[in-house]
Amino acid sequence: MTRSKATTGRIPADIFSGADVRVGTYTRRSTDDEHQPYSIDAQDTRLESYIDSQPGWRHVASYSDDASGASVERPDLQRALAAAKAGAFDVLLVYRVDRFSRNLRDLVTLLDDLDRVGVVFRSATEPFDTSTPMGRMHVQMLGMFAQFERDTIIDRVTAGMERKAAQGKWKGGKRPYGYRVDKTTHTLVIDDTEAVVVRMIFDLYTRKRLGARAVAAELNARGHRASTGREWTGHHVLRILPNRTYLGELTFRDVTVTDTHPALIDTATFDHAQTVLDARGESHAHRAANSSDYLLTGRLRCPRCGRAMVGTRATGRHRTYRYYTCFTRARYDSDKCNFTRLDADAVDTALLEALAKFYRTRHNLIDAAITAAQQRHHDTSSDTRAELATVTAELAKTQQSVDRYLAAFENGTLEPELVGGRLTELRSKTTQLLARRDQLTESLASVPSAPAPATLDRIADHIVEIVTSGNHTQSKALIETLVAHVKIAGPDAESGFGARFVPAP
């Protein structure tokens, strides 16, 4: 039988009376394999058998999705509906109603859509026929049970995840970068290759003071890739830094369990990263050479309430006055925090002058910093060697890939266009890995040493030059590079405040 594209309204009662019935099939495999025993192949086999058993039926189209039935936003389902509206088939056949939809409201809407274009909905395993009122009522009842089954599965899965979390086991889903899931114990174990990169991220962010995007760029330059195989982005980095999984914790809903697996990051480093994240979160004030008018944004904390000191202005009769004001006081009022406002011009000038004086007179502190750097070099050499081993292994793996592509090209099993693009990517990656290998080798061989007094004097002269004749951007960059934070100690007779700065590591 054939049907006009313009056919609309209720399905004709004699739709199956003709000699030719065009059938479209729809199959779906659930994303939850554990609760889905119906493979696509099994559904296709059953549907073909059912079509063969019906006089005059012929299979004209197939549609299949690998997606949840909770939503109608499935590519092939939408294609099937579009084909129905175009008059491509007379019957849409499924294995079971729950393959079509597990949501009762969606099911009713879909059936109405098919009804309006004169397409009959049938199930190969359930006895109903939507060409009759009784059949339409029956299918809606089946849809209600399908939704009930789905909701029950969700409740059971959620309860199972809560039990796993309470026992310190991995609840499922995408594993955190740096770990693998032990399928026997369902716990997280360290992935040595990725763990090196995780520690590197925290080190670059906290000790080297790089921003998230700068950290991602550095990782990519060193030849590392994210778990997807693609380049790192600032978004990837910002998802790792606040993740308490790296402290050995697991959390699901209101359940938090500690010491469930080996930690990758110590508590001090993790807390330091959270402090930096908090300081940079809204204003991005820690980016080098920031164009902000306030040199110390993000580096001053209120000694009363501990909140950040932010830049504020007050317009006088003849000029604008600049202040560093406690965030609590600026946001609310002095009842919440009554710490005094600081003259920003005086603070900025005093700090720049203190920097020049420090590099001229406090060589003993610089020597202490060098000693600490030497100790860090010694302490991190094992991680450096581990990264070097990872990079070396990745180099060998990349070279093997190059060899395989070249062999396939020589054997004539790959087209030149495919080989050319892939080889370009692999050679670029090899160049990055070689450069990183050389950096790591040099790092292991280079132990920090104290600069000569003459070098420190030249640094002090350069600072003085910036203080006296440099522009605002240069001064901001100087603070970003050399100062970690400034601590307000108390009132001072000359400048109105007492403070000391902490050099950046």
RACORKA-V479631 format. One record per residue. PSI is psi in radians with two decimals (NA if undefined). Layout:
PSI + PSI
This chain:
2.71 + 2.76 + 2.44 + 2.54 + -0.49 + 0.00 + 2.22 + 3.01 + -2.90 + 2.58 + 2.31 + 2.44 + -0.42 + 0.49 + -0.47 + 0.15 + -0.26 + 3.05 + -0.29 + 1.93 + 2.03 + 2.29 + 2.27 + 2.42 + 2.56 + 2.24 + 2.70 + 2.34 + 2.26 + 2.64 + -0.22 + 1.56 + -0.58 + -0.56 + 0.37 + 1.66 + -0.02 + 1.76 + 2.85 + -0.77 + -0.73 + -0.72 + -0.75 + -0.75 + -0.79 + -0.68 + -0.70 + -0.73 + -0.71 + -0.75 + -0.73 + -0.48 + -0.17 + 2.17 + 2.27 + -0.04 + 2.46 + 2.46 + 2.09 + -0.31 + 2.56 + 2.44 + 2.40 + 2.39 + 2.62 + 1.39 + 2.93 + 2.56 + 0.12 + -0.29 + 2.68 + -0.03 + 1.21 + 2.30 + -0.91 + -0.47 + -0.75 + -0.63 + -0.71 + -0.73 + -0.72 + -0.71 + -0.65 + -0.77 + -0.50 + -0.03 + 0.52 + -0.40 + 2.90 + -0.47 + 2.35 + 2.04 + 2.32 + 2.87 + -0.79 + 2.76 + -0.66 + -0.22 + -0.46 + -0.84 + 2.55 + 0.17 + 2.12 + -0.75 + -0.77 + -0.69 + -0.81 + -0.75 + -0.75 + -0.73 + -0.66 + -0.70 + -0.76 + -0.70 + -0.72 + -0.50 + 0.16 + 0.52 + 2.28 + 2.42 + 2.20 + 2.66 + 2.42 + -0.28 + -0.03 + 2.30 + 1.47 + 2.85 + 1.95 + 0.05 + -0.09 + 2.67 + -0.71 + -0.69 + -0.69 + -0.67 + -0.69 + -0.79 + -0.59 + -0.62 + -0.72 + -0.65 + -0.66 + -0.73 + -0.59 + -0.73 + -0.71 + -0.74 + -0.74 + -0.81 + -0.65 + -0.73 + -0.76 + -0.78 + -0.74 + -0.74 + -0.75 + -0.76 + -0.68 + -0.68 + -0.68 + -0.70 + -0.75 + -0.76 + -0.72 + -0.47 + 0.04 + 0.34 + 2.72 + 2.23 + -0.17 + 3.04 + -2.97 + 2.25 + 2.61 + 2.44 + 2.32 + -0.19 + 2.75 + 2.80 + 2.09 + 1.97 + -0.30 + -0.83 + -0.18 + 0.61 + 2.86 + 2.36 + 2.67 + 2.33 + 1.86 + -0.66 + -0.81 + -0.51 + -0.62 + -0.71 + -0.68 + -0.83 + -0.61 + -0.70 + -0.84 + -0.65 + -0.81 + -0.61 + -0.65 + -0.81 + -0.72 + -0.21 + 0.56 + 2.56 + 3.00 + -0.79 + -0.57 + -0.66 + -0.79 + -0.75 + -0.69 + -0.74 + -0.76 + -0.68 + -0.51 + -0.02 + 0.14 + 2.67 + 2.71 + 3.07 + -0.41 + -0.16 + -0.09 + 3.05 + 2.68 + 2.60 + 2.89 + -0.57 + -0.75 + -0.78 + -0.75 + -0.30 + -0.44 + -0.75 + -0.71 + 0.10 + 1.96 + -0.06 + -0.56 + -0.11 + 0.01 + 0.33 + 2.68 + 2.36 + 2.34 + 2.06 + -2.09 + 0.12 + 2.14 + 2.22 + 2.31 + 2.85 + 0.72 + -0.31 + 2.91 + 2.36 + 2.53 + -0.44 + 2.37 + 2.80 + -0.70 + -0.78 + -0.72 + -0.79 + -0.65 + -0.73 + -0.66 + -0.63 + -0.77 + -0.72 + -0.74 + -0.71 + -0.58 + -0.17 + -0.79 + -0.77 + -0.22 + 0.67 + -0.25 + 0.03 + 2.42 + 2.53 + 0.67 + 2.47 + 0.13 + 2.57 + -0.23 + 2.00 + -0.55 + 0.30 + 2.21 + -0.14 + -0.04 + 2.38 + 2.48 + 2.20 + -0.22 + -0.96 + -0.16 + -0.06 + 2.88 + 2.57 + 2.17 + 2.75 + 2.29 + 2.90 + 2.68 + 2.22 + 2.05 + -2.98 + -0.63 + -0.33 + 3.01 + 2.30 + 2.37 + 2.40 + 2.73 + 2.07 + 2.44 + 2.35 + -0.70 + -0.78 + -0.71 + -0.63 + -0.68 + -1.75 + -3.12 + -0.22 + -0.54 + -0.64 + 2.14 + 0.36 + 2.42 + 2.69 + 2.55 + 2.41 + 1.94 + -0.65 + -0.75 + -0.72 + -0.84 + -0.78 + -0.79 + -0.69 + -0.78 + -0.70 + -0.67 + -0.58 + -0.85 + -0.73 + -0.68 + -0.82 + -0.21 + -0.58 + -0.37 + 0.95 + -0.47 + -0.67 + -0.61 + -0.70 + -0.69 + -0.68 + -0.68 + -0.75 + -0.74 + -0.67 + -0.67 + -0.68 + -0.72 + -0.70 + -0.72 + -0.74 + -0.56 + 0.01 + -0.55 + -0.72 + -0.66 + -0.75 + -0.63 + -0.73 + -0.67 + -0.72 + -0.69 + -0.81 + -0.73 + -0.75 + -0.70 + -0.60 + -0.79 + -0.71 + -0.73 + -0.71 + -0.64 + -0.67 + -0.75 + -0.79 + -0.69 + -0.75 + -0.73 + -0.69 + -0.72 + -0.66 + -0.76 + -0.56 + -0.12 + 0.27 + -0.08 + 2.46 + 2.57 + -0.64 + -0.70 + -0.73 + -0.75 + -0.85 + -0.75 + -0.69 + -0.63 + -0.76 + -0.79 + -0.65 + -0.66 + -0.76 + -0.70 + -0.73 + -0.76 + -0.78 + -0.69 + -0.74 + -0.74 + -0.65 + -0.73 + -0.68 + -0.77 + -0.71 + -0.75 + -0.66 + -0.74 + -0.54 + -0.23 + 2.03 + 2.28 + 2.43 + 2.66 + 2.36 + 2.72 + 2.63 + -0.64 + -0.63 + -0.75 + -0.62 + -0.66 + -0.66 + -0.77 + -0.70 + -0.69 + -0.70 + -0.78 + -0.69 + -0.72 + -0.72 + -0.73 + -0.60 + 0.02 + 2.87 + 3.07 + -0.70 + -0.71 + -0.70 + -0.71 + -0.75 + -0.66 + -0.80 + -0.76 + -0.64 + -0.70 + -0.26 + 2.16 + -0.90 + 2.87 + 2.29 + 2.21 + 2.09 + -0.57 + -3.09 + 2.66 + 2.45 + -0.61 + -0.89 + -0.13 + -0.08 + 2.72 + 2.31 + 2.80 + 2.51 + 2.66 + 2.10 + 2.57 + 2.50 + NA
